[in-house]
Amino acid sequence: MRARKVEKGAIMRVLVADDDLTYCRMLESLLRKWGHEPVVTGDGEQAWQILRAPQAPQLAILDWMMPGKDGVDICRQVRQASPSKPTYIILLTSKERKEDIVSGLDAGADDYMTKPFEREELRARIQAGERILKLQTELAGRVKELQEALDQIKTLEGIVPICMYCKKIRNDQNFWQQVETYISQHSKAEFTHGLCPECLEKYFKRPLEGLPSGKGDE
């Protein structure tokens, strides 16, 4: 099967941590074929340091048994650290007991594969991880936008200094602004301008046909 075509800028960095050199080389070759950028190590402690870095790979394939730290330990530490970006972890091991699978998933692994693995199955699981990471990133962006909107709305709460004559508002820099300018800068509100019946009659000396004058019933 042909490798997927990856658009420019869409290459994903994938951490491969396995002390078996044969598996490391095979995984590195497969990932490059599938359009990814592999980051390879055979030591658990080094794998943990890579995942702690600011530009850490968002997807990791970890062997269960490694020197330094094992894959399960790394899973726990990644989840406890709560990185700013989500990390999708596939745990790779020769363990096949259900108890082991449950233990790995409980530790924080997102997926689990036993050795030897089918190449196309691994490719499909990596693609699933990509989709989940994309959804998580989009959701985090929406949450951030919502929080920014809420923060803007909150700035309109409390006492707002307004001139009793011209109705301008004094901002945080001690400058006076039109009401619509101030509100636009502190919220997502937009304005359309018109004339109320009273102003139309007051400034243009005629009432607006079809609309109440606003003076109340006599």
Residue pairs with C-beta under 8 A, 6 or more apart in sequence:
1 120
3 33
3 34
3 35
4 34
4 35
5 35
6 35
6 36
11 35
11 36
11 37
12 36
12 37
12 57
12 58
12 59
12 130
13 36
13 37
13 38
13 39
13 55
13 57
13 58
13 59
14 31
14 36
14 37
14 38
14 39
14 57
14 59
14 60
14 61
14 126
15 38
15 39
15 40
15 41
15 47
15 50
15 51
15 56
15 57
15 59
15 60
15 61
15 62
16 24
16 27
16 28
16 31
16 38
16 39
16 40
16 41
16 60
16 61
17 40
17 41
17 42
17 43
17 44
17 46
17 47
17 60
17 61
17 62
17 63
17 66
17 71
17 74
18 24
18 27
18 42
18 61
18 62
18 63
18 66
18 92
19 42
19 43
19 63
19 65
19 66
19 67
20 42
20 63
21 42
23 63
23 92
23 115
24 40
24 42
27 38
27 40
27 61
28 38
28 40
30 119
30 122
30 123
31 37
31 38
32 38
34 123
34 126
36 126
39 50
39 57
41 47
41 50
42 66
42 67
43 66
43 67
43 68
44 66
44 67
44 68
44 69
44 70
44 71
44 73
44 74
45 67
45 68
45 69
46 68
47 60
47 62
47 66
47 68
47 69
47 74
48 68
48 69
48 73
48 74
48 77
50 56
50 57
51 57
51 60
51 74
51 78
51 83
51 87
52 81
56 83
56 85
56 87
57 87
58 85
58 86
58 87
58 88
58 133
59 87
59 88
59 89
59 90
59 126
59 129
59 130
59 133
60 74
60 78
60 87
60 88
60 89
60 90
61 90
61 92
62 71
62 74
62 75
62 89
62 90
62 91
62 92
62 109
63 70
63 71
63 92
63 93
64 70
64 71
64 72
64 91
64 92
64 93
64 94
64 95
64 100
64 104
65 71
65 93
69 77
71 91
71 92
71 93
71 104
71 109
72 91
72 103
72 104
72 107
72 109
73 107
74 89
75 89
75 91
75 104
75 107
75 108
75 109
76 107
76 108
78 87
78 89
78 108
79 107
79 108
85 137
86 132
86 133
86 136
86 137
86 140
88 110
88 111
88 129
88 130
88 132
88 133
89 108
89 109
89 110
89 111
90 109
90 110
90 111
90 112
90 113
90 122
90 125
90 126
90 129
91 104
91 109
91 111
91 112
91 113
92 113
92 114
92 115
92 117
93 100
93 104
93 112
93 113
93 114
93 115
94 114
94 115
95 101
95 104
95 114
96 114
101 112
104 112
105 112
110 129
110 132
111 125
111 128
111 129
113 121
113 122
113 125
149 188
152 186
152 187
152 188
153 187
155 186
155 187
156 183
156 186
156 187
160 169
160 182
161 169
161 170
162 168
162 169
162 170
162 179
163 169
163 170
163 176
167 179
168 176
168 177
168 178
168 179
169 176
169 177
169 178
169 179
169 182
170 176
170 177
171 177
171 182
171 185
177 185
180 191
183 189
183 191
184 190
184 191
195 204
195 208
196 214
197 207
197 208
197 211
197 212
197 213
197 214
198 213
198 214
198 215
200 206
200 207
200 208
201 207
201 208
201 213
207 213
